[in-house]
């Protein structure tokens, strides 16, 4: 299960999506999330779905990677859909005991499942095509105006970049600890949910020790390199918006406008 978690992983490539400015990809991700939450009918959801499919084709991300992304969160999506299906009031289709399923509940459940799937996959697409360093630089540049109100923009962006960078490392460390404990007779694969959760508790202590050790080593390395924040720092790669970035932003704005129009007129 842990090896299926791809959050924070970067897949190098030379596609148009990989060459886009990280600020452009961050803005497009925000636009897509807004459009996804503004979608209210089948036509608007179909438009958002086709947009996501086109992005995946452009980035050349394999379908297997998409399935691996969704596998750890299938349970959450199913539970959310079931709750919306039973708790949404409307014209009942069938009922049993104290539960009833309505036509509106089925529609809301399906829309909610689609929304979660598209939200997670498109967000993961950002990390698939952008390195943590580029994301950190893009986020810091976008939030630069907040420095005027004394917000530590550089530190926030750096923490985000470090967190994304170490997610795959911590997952790999957890897998190693699990394999070591399995070799000593630990069982993580059998029993009910409660038993499996209790079996995972012995992983926490060595995992926290490893995480704090890596954090201490990173802090010492930064101090040895005379790190003092963003004062006087320069970048090896200066971010620069190009024509393809403005074209991509125009497409994102067009998507948002179309979703709003479809939602308002109920097409």
BELNOR-V158675 format. One record per residue. N is the residue number from 1. RES is the residue in one small letter. OMEGA is omega in whole degrees, -180 to 180 (NA if undefined). Layout:
# BELNOR-V158675
N&RES&OMEGA ; N&RES&OMEGA
This chain:
# BELNOR-V158675
1&x&-177 ; 2&x&-179 ; 3&x&179 ; 4&x&180 ; 5&x&-176 ; 6&x&179 ; 7&x&179 ; 8&x&-180 ; 9&x&-179 ; 10&x&179 ; 11&x&-178 ; 12&x&179 ; 13&x&-179 ; 14&x&180 ; 15&x&178 ; 16&x&180 ; 17&x&178 ; 18&x&-176 ; 19&x&178 ; 20&x&176 ; 21&x&-180 ; 22&x&177 ; 23&x&178 ; 24&x&-179 ; 25&x&176 ; 26&x&179 ; 27&x&179 ; 28&x&177 ; 29&x&178 ; 30&x&179 ; 31&x&-179 ; 32&x&179 ; 33&x&178 ; 34&x&179 ; 35&x&-179 ; 36&x&-180 ; 37&x&177 ; 38&x&179 ; 39&x&-175 ; 40&x&-178 ; 41&x&-174 ; 42&x&-177 ; 43&x&-180 ; 44&x&177 ; 45&x&177 ; 46&x&178 ; 47&x&178 ; 48&x&179 ; 49&x&178 ; 50&x&177 ; 51&x&178 ; 52&x&179 ; 53&x&178 ; 54&x&179 ; 55&x&179 ; 56&x&177 ; 57&x&-179 ; 58&x&-178 ; 59&x&179 ; 60&x&174 ; 61&x&-176 ; 62&x&179 ; 63&x&178 ; 64&x&178 ; 65&x&178 ; 66&x&179 ; 67&x&178 ; 68&x&178 ; 69&x&-175 ; 70&x&-173 ; 71&x&-178 ; 72&x&-174 ; 73&x&180 ; 74&x&-179 ; 75&x&-180 ; 76&x&180 ; 77&x&-179 ; 78&x&180 ; 79&x&179 ; 80&x&180 ; 81&x&-179 ; 82&x&179 ; 83&x&179 ; 84&x&-179 ; 85&x&-177 ; 86&x&-174 ; 87&x&179 ; 88&x&-178 ; 89&x&179 ; 90&x&180 ; 91&x&-175 ; 92&x&176 ; 93&x&173 ; 94&x&-178 ; 95&x&175 ; 96&x&-176 ; 97&x&180 ; 98&x&-177 ; 99&x&176 ; 100&x&-180 ; 101&x&-179 ; 102&x&177 ; 103&x&178 ; 104&x&179 ; 105&x&177 ; 106&x&180 ; 107&x&180 ; 108&x&180 ; 109&x&180 ; 110&x&179 ; 111&x&-179 ; 112&x&178 ; 113&x&178 ; 114&x&-178 ; 115&x&180 ; 116&x&-179 ; 117&x&-179 ; 118&x&180 ; 119&x&-177 ; 120&x&-178 ; 121&x&-179 ; 122&x&176 ; 123&x&177 ; 124&x&178 ; 125&x&177 ; 126&x&-180 ; 127&x&178 ; 128&x&-171 ; 129&x&-177 ; 130&x&179 ; 131&x&179 ; 132&x&-180 ; 133&x&179 ; 134&x&177 ; 135&x&180 ; 136&x&179 ; 137&x&-180 ; 138&x&179 ; 139&x&179 ; 140&x&179 ; 141&x&-180 ; 142&x&-178 ; 143&x&-177 ; 144&x&179 ; 145&x&-179 ; 146&x&177 ; 147&x&-179 ; 148&x&177 ; 149&x&175 ; 150&x&176 ; 151&x&-178 ; 152&x&-175 ; 153&x&-178 ; 154&x&-179 ; 155&x&179 ; 156&x&179 ; 157&x&179 ; 158&x&179 ; 159&x&178 ; 160&x&179 ; 161&x&179 ; 162&x&180 ; 163&x&179 ; 164&x&-178 ; 165&x&-174 ; 166&x&176 ; 167&x&177 ; 168&x&180 ; 169&x&179 ; 170&x&177 ; 171&x&177 ; 172&x&178 ; 173&x&178 ; 174&x&179 ; 175&x&178 ; 176&x&179 ; 177&x&179 ; 178&x&179 ; 179&x&179 ; 180&x&180 ; 181&x&175 ; 182&x&178 ; 183&x&179 ; 184&x&175 ; 185&x&179 ; 186&x&-178 ; 187&x&-179 ; 188&x&-169 ; 189&x&-178 ; 190&x&179 ; 191&x&179 ; 192&x&-176 ; 193&x&-179 ; 194&x&-180 ; 195&x&179 ; 196&x&179 ; 197&x&178 ; 198&x&179 ; 199&x&-180 ; 200&x&-177 ; 201&x&179 ; 202&x&178 ; 203&x&-171 ; 204&x&-177 ; 205&x&179 ; 206&x&179 ; 207&x&178 ; 208&x&178 ; 209&x&179 ; 210&x&-179 ; 211&x&179 ; 212&x&178 ; 213&x&178 ; 214&x&178 ; 215&x&178 ; 216&x&178 ; 217&x&178 ; 218&x&179 ; 219&x&178 ; 220&x&179 ; 221&x&179 ; 222&x&178 ; 223&x&179 ; 224&x&179 ; 225&x&175 ; 226&x&178 ; 227&x&-179 ; 228&x&-180 ; 229&x&-175 ; 230&x&-178 ; 231&x&177 ; 232&x&-178 ; 233&x&175 ; 234&x&180 ; 235&x&177 ; 236&x&179 ; 237&x&-180 ; 238&x&-179 ; 239&x&-179 ; 240&x&179 ; 241&x&179 ; 242&x&-176 ; 243&x&-179 ; 244&x&178 ; 245&x&179 ; 246&x&178 ; 247&x&179 ; 248&x&178 ; 249&x&177 ; 250&x&177 ; 251&x&178 ; 252&x&178 ; 253&x&178 ; 254&x&177 ; 255&x&-179 ; 256&x&180 ; 257&x&-180 ; 258&x&179 ; 259&x&179 ; 260&x&180 ; 261&x&179 ; 262&x&179 ; 263&x&-177 ; 264&x&-176 ; 265&x&174 ; 266&x&-180 ; 267&x&NA
